[in-house]
Amino acid sequence: MTPSAVPNLRRAAPRIALILAMTLIFVLLTGLLDGGKGVLPLRLLDQPRFPIANAWPGLLFAGLLLVMTRRLLLSFGLAYLLQGLIYGVSALKAANLGTPLLPADFRMVGQLRKGGFHLLAGYLPHSPWPYLALIAGVLILLAMWRLEPPLFARRTGGKRLAAGGVLLLLFGSLLGGWSGWAKIYNGRVLWLEPWSAASTRVHAGLLSELVMFHLQYGQQKPKPDRTIAEQLIGQSADALRQHLAMPNASVLPDIVVVQSESFFDPSIMKGYAHSDLTPNLHRLAQHGISGALHVPTFGGGTIRTEFEVLSGLSLRYFDNLQFPYLQIGRKPMSSLVQVLDEHGYATVAVHGNDPTFWNRNIAFKTLGFQRFVSQSAFPPDAPNDGKYMADSAMTDEIMRQLKDSGPPQFIFAISIEAHGPYDVVPKDTAARDAIAVPAGIEGKNKLELQTYLYHMQHADQELGRLAALLAKRQRPALLLFYGDHLPALTDSYRIDGFVNGGDMLAQAGTWLLVDPHATTGQPVHEDTAAWLLPGKLLAAAGIHDDPYFALTELLGPQLAALTRAPGAPQPDEDAATRQLDQSMGSVEQLRMNRKLQAVLAKVIGGTPAPTTVVHAAPAPATPGEGARLTH
């Protein structure tokens, strides 16, 4: 060390001490803000890497701000305020959906300008205190900007530029998911439970959880094992050939699928175990196929279930696809819609909301829909009930879209009336208030449960009305009805619980497949999963020549119960199921990568071309019918 360096170091020592003190305070305050038992302030004494790793992203950001502004309190204060916003959003998500933030949730930022703000804003706190606290924090930071003296002189610009470059490189590599960070953010150094973001957060802290899930799932794509996929298909080759040899139906039915927002049968809750709040569902089930439906989400994330139903792929095998419509791109992909299109169907999606939300306008092209009828194509007087379009308006639009002549039709309708939050006043408050609620559920929880049941009963009524209208038509038809997920009534579930005693994240919804013209027949009870519905629908329609969906019909029932929402407790698997699960994952990953067809041709000796069905040309779109999707 040169003689001149000693005085410089002495002069810099107080500033270095201030930065180190502020760093320690930031780590301690981050632990208090987090509240997870693994990162509380006292954990610095026995496992310091946990609270330090959790505070590290914020510290890097604070360091960048310090280099730019030269103001210590302002930099660390702004970093802490932004960190607090992340924690606040995560708390809102956990309260409504049962799981903390995940890296893929940040994709929702782009949806705010695509019609999503009005939907997501309903989950914001109604109390003024959080907003007042945020305003106060901003005012304090503005005061710091004006009043706090700089910690460094301007002449230190060269050193600050070098330090800023290093900090920017570190922070950018962390956000970009550089694999080197996995030496710190992994399950051996910290605490990672890949099947449960909530457990990871409690032990490792929210910010460490975000980094670890980003590193594990953000960049990587699942790599299929072609060998085990071939072995699985080979074991089923004879049954597959037999299935594919079945003749297709000579007359194909119109198919109407209703994805009913947040629909489930409340009889699975303890307080409603002996009630019948879904009489039309139960009546139609007496001559149809119905049962529990395992779905890959809870409380929200409709597109997860929707993607599984339309693609026939299980998100269980694609951890990197948290919000598939925002991630699958624009290249056409194999789907139920594509199979129906190959068999001459006119394919239409119907949804009374903004078409750009969840990127549906792009995703539906990718999946093969010919047209998408969205909110603007509904009649101007289409009624709302509560915050969103009434299910009765959707039924009316389905019937408007169905033609009495021409090719068979596939209508995929997405309802929205029963979407949360459930504190918006419905059209008929007297009917809402008359709904009985189990003892112990009071106040805000009671009102939200009553509001949900009010809308859910409308969904059941519209199911009955739609089935009756389809039965009056002369054309053959199939009606598939299912709920996309349970509603986010987390407090009511915790108070009352479920008949099976299970966790709310692991509860199954319900599904029904029925011929509306049928009035007799034995009911069939079958529990299944969302990704298996396309195979069942095609089989019921008399379409047997798609080998992938035939394979899901053969092997899917053994895997159905493995479908769970993110963060749900995982069911036990025996060795045989575990092997089947792994092999099916490789089959689906090959399908996603457009390589399954070659494997099928190799193993089962080629697959038949789709049956050519000759029909009258579909009627051209008329005003009000919705946009035609071009591919």
C-alpha positions as CSV (number, residue, x, y, z in Angstrom):
1,M,0.0,0.0,0.0
2,T,1.4,3.4,-1.0
3,P,1.7,6.2,1.6
4,S,-0.9,8.3,-0.1
5,A,-3.4,5.4,0.0
6,V,-3.5,5.3,3.8
7,P,-5.2,8.8,4.2
8,N,-7.6,8.0,1.4
9,L,-8.6,4.7,3.1
10,R,-9.1,6.6,6.4
11,R,-11.3,9.1,4.7
12,A,-13.3,6.4,3.0
13,A,-13.6,4.3,6.2
14,P,-16.7,6.1,7.6
15,R,-18.5,5.9,4.3
16,I,-17.7,2.1,4.0
17,A,-18.9,1.6,7.5
18,L,-22.2,3.4,6.7
19,I,-22.7,1.2,3.7
20,L,-22.0,-1.9,5.6
21,A,-24.3,-0.8,8.4
22,M,-27.1,-0.1,5.9
23,T,-26.5,-3.5,4.3
24,L,-27.0,-5.2,7.6
25,I,-30.1,-3.2,8.4
26,F,-31.5,-4.0,4.9
27,V,-30.9,-7.8,5.5
28,L,-32.6,-7.6,8.9
29,L,-35.6,-5.6,7.6
30,T,-36.0,-7.9,4.6
31,G,-36.2,-10.9,7.1
32,L,-38.9,-9.1,9.1
33,L,-40.8,-8.2,5.9
34,D,-40.6,-11.8,4.7
35,G,-41.6,-13.4,8.0
36,G,-40.5,-16.9,6.8
37,K,-39.0,-18.9,9.6
38,G,-35.8,-19.6,7.6
39,V,-34.9,-15.9,7.1
40,L,-36.0,-14.1,10.3
41,P,-33.3,-11.7,11.7
42,L,-32.0,-14.1,14.3
43,R,-31.2,-16.6,11.6
44,L,-28.1,-14.5,10.9
45,L,-26.6,-16.2,13.9
46,D,-27.1,-19.9,12.9
47,Q,-27.8,-19.9,9.1
48,P,-26.7,-16.5,7.7
49,R,-26.7,-17.7,4.1
50,F,-30.5,-17.9,4.2
51,P,-31.4,-14.3,5.1
52,I,-28.4,-12.9,3.1
53,A,-29.4,-14.8,-0.1
54,N,-33.0,-13.7,0.3
55,A,-31.9,-10.0,0.6
56,W,-29.2,-10.3,-2.1
57,P,-31.4,-9.2,-5.1
58,G,-32.5,-6.1,-3.2
59,L,-29.0,-5.3,-2.1
60,L,-27.7,-5.5,-5.7
61,F,-30.5,-3.1,-6.8
62,A,-29.7,-0.8,-3.9
63,G,-26.1,-0.8,-4.9
64,L,-26.9,0.2,-8.4
65,L,-29.1,3.0,-7.2
66,L,-26.3,4.2,-4.9
67,V,-23.8,4.3,-7.7
68,M,-26.3,6.4,-9.8
69,T,-27.7,8.7,-7.1
70,R,-24.8,8.8,-4.6
71,R,-27.4,9.0,-1.9
72,L,-27.4,6.1,0.7
73,L,-30.8,6.4,2.3
74,L,-32.6,7.2,-0.9
75,S,-31.0,4.1,-2.7
76,F,-31.7,1.6,0.1
77,G,-35.1,3.1,0.8
78,L,-36.3,2.9,-2.8
79,A,-35.0,-0.7,-3.1
80,Y,-36.8,-1.6,0.1
81,L,-40.0,0.0,-1.1
82,L,-40.0,-1.9,-4.4
83,Q,-39.2,-5.0,-2.5
84,G,-42.2,-4.3,-0.3
85,L,-44.4,-4.0,-3.3
86,I,-43.3,-7.5,-4.5
87,Y,-44.1,-8.9,-1.0
88,G,-47.5,-7.2,-1.0
89,V,-48.5,-8.6,-4.4
90,S,-47.3,-12.1,-3.2
91,A,-49.5,-11.8,-0.1
92,L,-52.5,-10.9,-2.3
93,K,-51.9,-13.9,-4.5
94,A,-51.4,-16.2,-1.5
95,A,-54.6,-14.9,0.1
96,N,-56.6,-15.5,-3.1
97,L,-54.9,-18.4,-4.8
98,G,-53.1,-20.2,-1.9
99,T,-49.6,-19.9,-3.5
100,P,-46.9,-17.1,-3.4
101,L,-45.5,-15.3,-6.4
102,L,-43.7,-17.3,-9.1
103,P,-41.4,-16.0,-11.8
104,A,-44.0,-16.6,-14.5
105,D,-46.4,-14.3,-12.6
106,F,-44.4,-11.4,-13.8
107,R,-45.7,-12.1,-17.3
108,M,-49.0,-10.7,-16.1
109,V,-47.5,-7.2,-16.2
110,G,-47.9,-7.3,-20.0
111,Q,-51.6,-8.3,-19.6
112,L,-52.5,-5.2,-17.7
113,R,-52.7,-3.2,-20.9
114,K,-54.6,-6.0,-22.7
115,G,-57.9,-5.8,-20.8
116,G,-56.5,-7.5,-17.7
117,F,-56.3,-4.5,-15.3
118,H,-60.1,-4.4,-14.7
119,L,-60.0,-8.2,-13.8
120,L,-56.9,-8.1,-11.6
121,A,-57.7,-4.8,-9.9
122,G,-60.7,-6.5,-8.2
123,Y,-58.2,-8.3,-6.0
124,L,-56.5,-5.2,-4.7
125,P,-57.1,-4.2,-1.1
126,H,-60.2,-2.1,-0.5
127,S,-58.8,-0.5,2.7
128,P,-57.1,2.9,2.1
129,W,-54.2,2.1,4.5
130,P,-51.9,0.2,2.1
131,Y,-52.3,3.0,-0.5
132,L,-51.6,5.7,2.1
133,A,-48.5,3.8,3.3
134,L,-47.3,3.6,-0.3
135,I,-47.9,7.3,-0.9
136,A,-46.1,8.1,2.4
137,G,-43.1,6.0,1.3
138,V,-42.9,7.8,-2.0
139,L,-43.1,11.2,-0.3
140,I,-40.3,10.2,2.1
141,L,-38.1,9.1,-0.9
142,L,-38.8,12.4,-2.7
143,A,-37.7,14.3,0.5
144,M,-34.5,12.2,0.6
145,W,-33.8,13.1,-3.0
146,R,-34.0,16.8,-2.2
147,L,-32.4,16.8,1.3
148,E,-30.0,13.9,1.6
149,P,-26.4,15.0,0.9
150,P,-24.4,12.8,-1.5
151,L,-22.2,10.2,0.0
152,F,-19.6,10.5,-2.7
153,A,-18.1,13.4,-4.6
154,R,-18.7,13.7,-8.3
155,R,-15.0,13.3,-9.0
156,T,-15.3,9.7,-8.0
157,G,-17.1,9.1,-11.3
158,G,-14.5,6.6,-12.7
159,K,-14.6,4.4,-9.7
160,R,-18.4,4.6,-9.5
161,L,-18.6,3.7,-13.1
162,A,-16.5,0.6,-12.6
163,A,-18.5,-0.4,-9.5
164,G,-21.7,0.2,-11.3
165,G,-20.6,-2.0,-14.2
166,V,-19.9,-4.9,-11.8
167,L,-23.2,-4.5,-10.0
168,L,-25.1,-4.2,-13.3
169,L,-23.4,-7.4,-14.5
170,L,-24.3,-9.3,-11.3
171,F,-27.9,-8.0,-11.2
172,G,-28.5,-8.6,-14.9
173,S,-27.1,-12.1,-14.7
174,L,-29.4,-12.9,-11.7
175,L,-32.5,-11.6,-13.6
176,G,-31.4,-13.4,-16.8
177,G,-31.1,-16.7,-15.0
178,W,-27.4,-17.3,-15.4
179,S,-26.7,-20.9,-14.3
180,G,-23.7,-19.8,-12.2
181,W,-26.2,-18.5,-9.6
182,A,-27.5,-22.0,-9.1
183,K,-24.4,-22.7,-7.0
184,I,-26.0,-20.5,-4.3
185,Y,-29.7,-20.7,-5.1
186,N,-30.3,-24.4,-5.0
187,G,-31.9,-27.0,-2.8
188,R,-28.6,-28.1,-1.3
189,V,-27.4,-24.7,-0.2
190,L,-30.9,-23.2,0.6
191,W,-34.3,-25.0,0.8
192,L,-36.1,-25.9,-2.4
193,E,-39.2,-28.0,-2.7
194,P,-39.9,-28.0,-6.4
195,W,-43.5,-29.3,-5.8
196,S,-44.3,-26.5,-3.4
197,A,-43.5,-22.8,-3.8
198,A,-45.2,-22.1,-0.5
199,S,-42.9,-24.4,1.4
200,T,-39.8,-23.1,-0.4
201,R,-40.8,-19.5,0.5
202,V,-41.4,-20.3,4.2
203,H,-37.9,-21.8,4.6
204,A,-35.8,-19.9,2.1
205,G,-37.7,-16.6,1.7
206,L,-39.8,-15.2,-1.1
207,L,-37.0,-13.6,-3.1
208,S,-34.8,-16.7,-2.9
209,E,-37.9,-18.8,-3.9
210,L,-38.3,-16.6,-7.0
211,V,-34.7,-16.9,-7.9
212,M,-34.6,-20.6,-7.4
213,F,-37.7,-21.3,-9.4
214,H,-36.5,-18.9,-12.1
215,L,-33.2,-20.8,-12.3
216,Q,-34.8,-24.3,-12.3
217,Y,-37.7,-23.6,-14.6
218,G,-37.3,-20.3,-16.3
219,Q,-34.8,-21.2,-19.0
220,Q,-34.7,-24.9,-19.3
221,K,-37.1,-26.9,-21.4
222,P,-37.9,-30.5,-20.5
223,K,-35.9,-33.1,-22.5
224,P,-37.8,-36.1,-23.5
225,D,-36.3,-39.6,-23.4
226,R,-37.2,-41.1,-26.8
227,T,-36.3,-44.6,-25.7
228,I,-38.8,-44.8,-22.8
229,A,-41.4,-43.2,-24.9
230,E,-41.0,-45.9,-27.6
231,Q,-41.1,-48.6,-24.9
232,L,-44.4,-47.2,-23.5
233,I,-46.0,-47.0,-27.0
234,G,-44.7,-50.4,-27.8
235,Q,-46.3,-51.9,-24.7
236,S,-49.6,-50.5,-25.9
237,A,-49.1,-51.1,-29.6
238,D,-51.7,-53.9,-30.1
239,A,-54.4,-52.0,-28.2
240,L,-53.5,-48.8,-30.2
241,R,-53.8,-50.6,-33.5
242,Q,-57.2,-52.1,-32.5
243,H,-58.4,-48.6,-31.4
244,L,-57.2,-47.0,-34.6
245,A,-58.9,-49.7,-36.7
246,M,-62.3,-48.8,-35.4
247,P,-64.4,-47.0,-38.0
248,N,-65.2,-43.4,-37.5
249,A,-68.8,-42.3,-37.2
250,S,-70.5,-41.7,-40.6
251,V,-72.4,-38.7,-39.1
252,L,-70.4,-36.5,-36.8
253,P,-72.3,-34.6,-34.0
254,D,-72.1,-30.9,-33.3
255,I,-69.9,-30.5,-30.2
256,V,-70.4,-27.8,-27.6
257,V,-67.9,-27.5,-24.8
258,V,-68.6,-25.1,-21.9
259,Q,-65.7,-24.2,-19.6
260,S,-67.6,-22.8,-16.6
261,E,-65.7,-20.3,-14.6
262,S,-64.8,-21.5,-11.1
263,F,-67.6,-24.2,-11.2
264,F,-67.5,-27.0,-8.7
265,D,-70.1,-29.1,-6.9
266,P,-70.3,-27.6,-3.4
267,S,-71.3,-30.9,-1.9
268,I,-67.6,-31.7,-1.5
269,M,-67.6,-29.1,1.3
270,K,-68.6,-30.3,4.7
271,G,-71.3,-27.7,5.2
272,Y,-73.0,-28.6,1.9
273,A,-72.4,-32.4,1.9
274,H,-76.1,-33.2,1.8
275,S,-77.2,-30.2,-0.3
276,D,-78.2,-30.1,-4.0
277,L,-77.1,-26.7,-5.3
278,T,-76.5,-28.1,-8.8
279,P,-79.7,-29.9,-9.8
280,N,-79.2,-29.7,-13.5
281,L,-75.7,-31.1,-13.3
282,H,-77.1,-34.1,-11.3
283,R,-80.1,-34.6,-13.5
284,L,-78.1,-34.7,-16.7
285,A,-75.5,-36.9,-15.1
286,Q,-78.2,-39.6,-14.8
287,H,-77.8,-40.4,-18.5
288,G,-74.3,-39.2,-19.1
289,I,-70.7,-39.6,-18.0
290,S,-69.5,-37.5,-15.1
291,G,-67.2,-37.4,-12.1
292,A,-64.4,-35.6,-10.4
293,L,-62.1,-33.6,-12.6
294,H,-58.5,-33.1,-11.6
295,V,-57.2,-29.7,-12.8
296,P,-53.7,-28.1,-12.8
297,T,-54.7,-24.8,-11.0
298,F,-56.6,-23.4,-8.0
299,G,-58.5,-20.1,-7.6
300,G,-57.2,-18.7,-10.9
301,G,-55.0,-19.5,-13.9
302,T,-58.0,-20.5,-16.0
303,I,-55.7,-20.9,-19.1
304,R,-53.9,-23.7,-17.4
305,T,-57.0,-25.9,-17.4
306,E,-58.1,-24.5,-20.8
307,F,-54.7,-25.3,-22.4
308,E,-54.9,-28.9,-21.1
309,V,-58.4,-29.4,-22.5
310,L,-57.6,-28.0,-25.9
311,S,-54.1,-29.4,-26.3
312,G,-54.5,-32.7,-24.5
313,L,-51.1,-32.1,-22.9
314,S,-50.6,-32.3,-19.1
315,L,-48.8,-29.3,-17.6
316,R,-47.4,-31.7,-15.1
317,Y,-44.8,-32.5,-17.6
318,F,-44.0,-28.9,-18.5
319,D,-42.8,-27.0,-15.4
320,N,-41.6,-24.1,-17.5
321,L,-45.2,-23.5,-18.8
322,Q,-46.8,-21.7,-15.9
323,F,-49.0,-19.5,-18.2
324,P,-49.0,-21.5,-21.5
325,Y,-50.9,-19.0,-23.7
326,L,-48.2,-16.4,-22.9
327,Q,-45.4,-18.8,-23.7
328,I,-46.3,-21.2,-26.5
329,G,-45.6,-18.8,-29.4
330,R,-47.3,-18.6,-32.7
331,K,-46.4,-21.8,-34.5
332,P,-49.4,-24.2,-35.0
333,M,-49.5,-27.0,-32.5
334,S,-51.3,-30.3,-32.3
335,S,-54.6,-30.0,-30.5
336,L,-58.2,-31.2,-30.2
337,V,-59.2,-28.3,-32.4
338,Q,-56.8,-29.4,-35.1
339,V,-58.1,-33.0,-35.1
340,L,-61.7,-31.7,-35.4
341,D,-60.7,-29.4,-38.2
342,E,-59.1,-32.3,-40.1
343,H,-62.5,-34.1,-39.8
344,G,-64.4,-31.2,-41.4
345,Y,-65.6,-29.3,-38.3
346,A,-66.2,-25.6,-38.2
347,T,-64.4,-24.5,-35.1
348,V,-65.4,-21.5,-33.0
349,A,-64.3,-20.1,-29.6
350,V,-66.8,-17.9,-27.7
351,H,-65.9,-15.7,-24.7
352,G,-67.6,-12.6,-23.4
353,N,-64.4,-10.8,-22.5
354,D,-61.5,-8.9,-24.1
355,P,-59.9,-11.3,-26.7
356,T,-56.3,-10.1,-25.9
357,F,-56.4,-11.0,-22.2
358,W,-54.4,-14.1,-21.6
359,N,-53.3,-13.7,-25.2
360,R,-56.2,-15.8,-26.4
361,N,-56.4,-14.0,-29.7
362,I,-53.0,-15.4,-30.6
363,A,-53.2,-18.7,-28.7
364,F,-56.5,-19.7,-30.4
365,K,-54.8,-19.3,-33.8
366,T,-52.0,-21.5,-32.6
367,L,-54.4,-24.1,-31.4
368,G,-56.3,-24.1,-34.7
369,F,-59.6,-22.2,-34.2
370,Q,-61.1,-20.8,-37.3
371,R,-63.0,-18.0,-35.5
372,F,-63.0,-16.3,-32.1
373,V,-66.2,-14.6,-31.0
374,S,-65.3,-12.2,-28.1
375,Q,-66.9,-9.5,-26.2
376,S,-67.2,-6.9,-29.0
377,A,-69.2,-9.4,-31.2
378,F,-71.9,-10.0,-28.5
379,P,-75.0,-8.0,-28.8
380,P,-74.7,-4.5,-27.2
381,D,-77.5,-5.4,-24.8
382,A,-75.9,-8.6,-23.5
383,P,-76.5,-8.6,-19.8
384,N,-74.0,-8.5,-17.0
385,D,-74.5,-9.9,-13.5
386,G,-72.1,-8.6,-11.0
387,K,-68.9,-7.5,-12.5
388,Y,-68.9,-9.7,-15.7
389,M,-71.1,-10.9,-18.5
390,A,-73.9,-13.2,-17.4
391,D,-73.8,-16.9,-18.3
392,S,-77.3,-16.4,-19.9
393,A,-75.7,-14.2,-22.5
394,M,-73.1,-16.8,-23.3
395,T,-75.8,-19.5,-23.8
396,D,-77.6,-17.1,-26.2
397,E,-74.4,-16.6,-28.2
398,I,-73.7,-20.3,-28.4
399,M,-77.1,-20.9,-29.9
400,R,-76.6,-18.0,-32.3
401,Q,-73.4,-19.5,-33.6
402,L,-74.8,-23.0,-34.2
403,K,-76.0,-23.5,-37.8
404,D,-78.9,-25.8,-38.8
405,S,-77.0,-27.0,-41.9
406,G,-73.5,-27.4,-43.2
407,P,-70.5,-29.1,-41.6
408,P,-70.4,-30.4,-38.0
409,Q,-69.6,-27.6,-35.6
410,F,-67.3,-27.3,-32.6
411,I,-68.2,-24.5,-30.1
412,F,-65.8,-23.9,-27.3
413,A,-67.4,-21.5,-24.8
414,I,-65.7,-19.8,-21.9
415,S,-67.9,-18.3,-19.2
416,I,-66.9,-15.5,-16.9
417,E,-69.9,-14.6,-14.7
418,A,-68.6,-16.5,-11.6
419,H,-65.1,-15.0,-11.8
420,G,-63.9,-13.5,-8.6
421,P,-63.5,-11.4,-6.6
422,Y,-66.8,-12.1,-4.9
423,D,-67.4,-8.8,-3.2
424,V,-69.1,-7.2,-6.2
425,V,-72.8,-6.7,-5.8
426,P,-74.8,-9.0,-8.0
427,K,-78.0,-8.1,-9.9
428,D,-80.3,-9.8,-7.4
429,T,-79.1,-9.2,-3.8
430,A,-82.2,-10.7,-2.2
431,A,-81.5,-14.0,-4.0
432,R,-77.9,-13.8,-2.9
433,D,-78.7,-13.1,0.7
434,A,-81.2,-16.0,0.9
435,I,-78.5,-18.6,0.2
436,A,-77.7,-20.6,3.4
437,V,-74.1,-20.6,4.7
438,P,-72.6,-23.1,7.1
439,A,-72.3,-22.1,10.7
440,G,-68.9,-20.4,11.5
441,I,-68.6,-18.6,8.1
442,E,-69.5,-15.0,8.9
443,G,-68.9,-11.4,7.8
444,K,-66.9,-10.9,4.6
445,N,-66.4,-14.7,4.1
446,K,-70.1,-15.3,4.3
447,L,-70.9,-12.6,1.8
448,E,-68.3,-13.8,-0.7
449,L,-69.4,-17.5,-0.4
450,Q,-73.1,-16.4,-1.0
451,T,-72.0,-14.3,-4.0
452,Y,-70.1,-17.2,-5.5
453,L,-73.0,-19.7,-5.0
454,Y,-75.4,-17.2,-6.5
455,H,-73.3,-17.1,-9.7
456,M,-72.5,-20.8,-9.6
457,Q,-76.2,-21.6,-9.5
458,H,-76.7,-19.5,-12.6
459,A,-74.1,-21.6,-14.3
460,D,-76.0,-24.7,-13.4
461,Q,-79.3,-23.2,-14.6
462,E,-77.6,-22.3,-17.9
463,L,-76.3,-25.8,-18.2
464,G,-79.9,-27.1,-18.0
465,R,-81.1,-24.5,-20.5
466,L,-78.4,-25.1,-23.0
467,A,-79.0,-28.9,-22.9
468,A,-82.7,-28.3,-23.5
469,L,-82.0,-26.0,-26.4
470,L,-79.6,-28.5,-28.0
471,A,-82.2,-31.3,-27.5
472,K,-84.7,-29.3,-29.6
473,R,-82.4,-29.2,-32.6
474,Q,-82.5,-31.8,-35.3
475,R,-78.7,-32.3,-35.5
476,P,-76.9,-34.8,-33.3
477,A,-74.9,-33.2,-30.5
478,L,-72.6,-33.7,-27.6
479,L,-72.3,-31.4,-24.6
480,L,-69.2,-31.3,-22.5
481,F,-69.4,-29.2,-19.3
482,Y,-66.6,-28.7,-16.7
483,G,-65.2,-26.2,-14.2
484,D,-61.8,-24.8,-14.7
485,H,-60.8,-24.6,-11.0
486,L,-62.2,-24.1,-7.6
487,P,-62.9,-20.5,-6.6
488,A,-60.5,-18.7,-4.3
489,L,-62.7,-18.9,-1.2
490,T,-59.7,-19.8,0.9
491,D,-61.0,-18.6,4.3
492,S,-64.2,-20.5,3.9
493,Y,-62.4,-23.6,3.0
494,R,-60.1,-23.3,6.1
495,I,-63.1,-22.7,8.3
496,D,-65.4,-25.4,7.0
497,G,-63.1,-27.9,5.2
498,F,-63.8,-30.6,2.7
499,V,-65.7,-33.9,3.1
500,N,-62.5,-35.9,2.2
501,G,-60.4,-34.0,4.6
502,G,-58.0,-33.0,1.9
503,D,-56.0,-29.8,1.2
504,M,-57.9,-27.2,-0.8
505,L,-55.2,-27.1,-3.5
506,A,-55.7,-30.8,-4.1
507,Q,-59.5,-30.8,-4.5
508,A,-61.0,-31.9,-7.8
509,G,-63.7,-30.1,-9.7
510,T,-66.4,-31.7,-11.8
511,W,-67.2,-32.6,-15.4
512,L,-70.1,-33.9,-17.4
513,L,-70.4,-35.3,-21.0
514,V,-73.9,-35.9,-22.2
515,D,-75.9,-36.4,-25.4
516,P,-78.6,-33.7,-25.0
517,H,-81.1,-35.8,-27.0
518,A,-80.8,-38.8,-24.6
519,T,-83.5,-39.2,-22.0
520,T,-82.6,-42.7,-20.8
521,G,-79.5,-44.7,-20.1
522,Q,-77.3,-45.7,-17.2
523,P,-75.1,-43.0,-15.6
524,V,-71.4,-43.6,-15.8
525,H,-69.2,-42.2,-13.0
526,E,-65.6,-41.6,-14.0
527,D,-62.9,-39.5,-12.4
528,T,-60.5,-38.0,-14.8
529,A,-58.2,-35.1,-15.5
530,A,-58.5,-32.0,-17.8
531,W,-55.8,-33.2,-20.3
532,L,-57.8,-36.5,-20.8
533,L,-61.0,-34.8,-21.8
534,P,-60.2,-34.5,-25.5
535,G,-59.7,-38.2,-25.9
536,K,-63.0,-38.9,-24.2
537,L,-64.7,-36.3,-26.3
538,L,-63.3,-37.7,-29.6
539,A,-64.3,-41.2,-28.6
540,A,-67.8,-40.2,-27.8
541,A,-68.1,-38.3,-31.1
542,G,-67.0,-41.5,-33.0
543,I,-63.5,-40.2,-34.0
544,H,-60.9,-42.9,-33.4
545,D,-58.0,-42.3,-35.8
546,D,-55.8,-40.0,-33.7
547,P,-53.1,-42.2,-32.1
548,Y,-52.1,-39.7,-29.4
549,F,-55.6,-39.2,-28.1
550,A,-56.1,-43.0,-28.3
551,L,-53.0,-43.4,-26.2
552,T,-54.4,-41.1,-23.5
553,E,-57.6,-43.1,-23.5
554,L,-55.6,-46.3,-22.8
555,L,-53.1,-45.0,-20.3
556,G,-54.5,-41.8,-18.9
557,P,-56.9,-43.2,-16.2
558,Q,-53.9,-44.5,-14.2
559,L,-52.4,-41.0,-14.2
560,A,-55.5,-38.8,-13.8
561,A,-55.2,-38.2,-10.0
562,L,-51.6,-37.0,-10.3
563,T,-52.9,-33.7,-11.8
564,R,-52.7,-31.1,-9.1
565,A,-52.5,-27.3,-8.7
566,P,-49.0,-25.8,-8.2
567,G,-48.1,-26.1,-4.5
568,A,-50.6,-28.9,-3.8
569,P,-49.5,-32.0,-1.8
570,Q,-48.4,-34.6,-4.2
571,P,-50.2,-38.0,-4.2
572,D,-48.2,-41.2,-3.4
573,E,-47.0,-43.1,-6.5
574,D,-46.0,-46.8,-6.5
575,A,-43.1,-47.9,-8.6
576,A,-45.3,-48.8,-11.6
577,T,-47.2,-45.5,-11.6
578,R,-43.9,-43.6,-11.3
579,Q,-42.5,-45.4,-14.3
580,L,-45.7,-44.8,-16.3
581,D,-45.6,-41.1,-15.3
582,Q,-42.1,-40.7,-16.4
583,S,-42.7,-42.4,-19.7
584,M,-45.9,-40.4,-20.4
585,G,-43.9,-37.2,-19.7
586,S,-41.5,-38.1,-22.5
587,V,-44.4,-38.9,-24.9
588,E,-46.0,-35.5,-24.2
589,Q,-42.7,-33.6,-24.6
590,L,-42.1,-35.3,-27.9
591,R,-45.6,-34.2,-29.0
592,M,-45.0,-30.6,-27.9
593,N,-41.7,-30.7,-30.0
594,R,-43.6,-32.1,-33.0
595,K,-41.6,-35.3,-32.9
596,L,-44.2,-37.8,-31.7
597,Q,-45.6,-38.7,-35.0
598,A,-42.3,-40.2,-36.2
599,V,-42.1,-42.3,-33.0
600,L,-45.7,-43.5,-33.4
601,A,-45.0,-44.5,-37.1
602,K,-41.9,-46.4,-36.1
603,V,-43.5,-48.3,-33.2
604,I,-47.0,-49.1,-34.5
605,G,-46.2,-49.2,-38.2
606,G,-47.6,-46.0,-39.5
607,T,-50.8,-44.2,-38.6
608,P,-53.9,-43.8,-40.7
609,A,-54.7,-40.5,-42.4
610,P,-57.7,-38.7,-41.0
611,T,-61.0,-39.8,-42.5
612,T,-62.1,-37.3,-45.2
613,V,-65.5,-36.0,-44.4
614,V,-67.4,-34.2,-47.2
615,H,-69.8,-31.5,-46.1
616,A,-71.4,-28.4,-47.5
617,A,-69.1,-25.4,-47.3
618,P,-69.5,-23.4,-44.1
619,A,-71.5,-20.2,-44.2
620,P,-69.3,-17.1,-44.4
621,A,-68.9,-15.0,-41.3
622,T,-71.6,-12.3,-41.0
623,P,-71.4,-9.1,-38.9
624,G,-71.6,-9.9,-35.2
625,E,-70.2,-13.4,-35.7
626,G,-66.7,-12.5,-34.6
627,A,-63.3,-12.3,-36.1
628,R,-62.1,-15.1,-38.4
629,L,-58.7,-16.3,-37.3
630,T,-56.1,-16.6,-40.0
631,H,-53.2,-19.0,-39.7
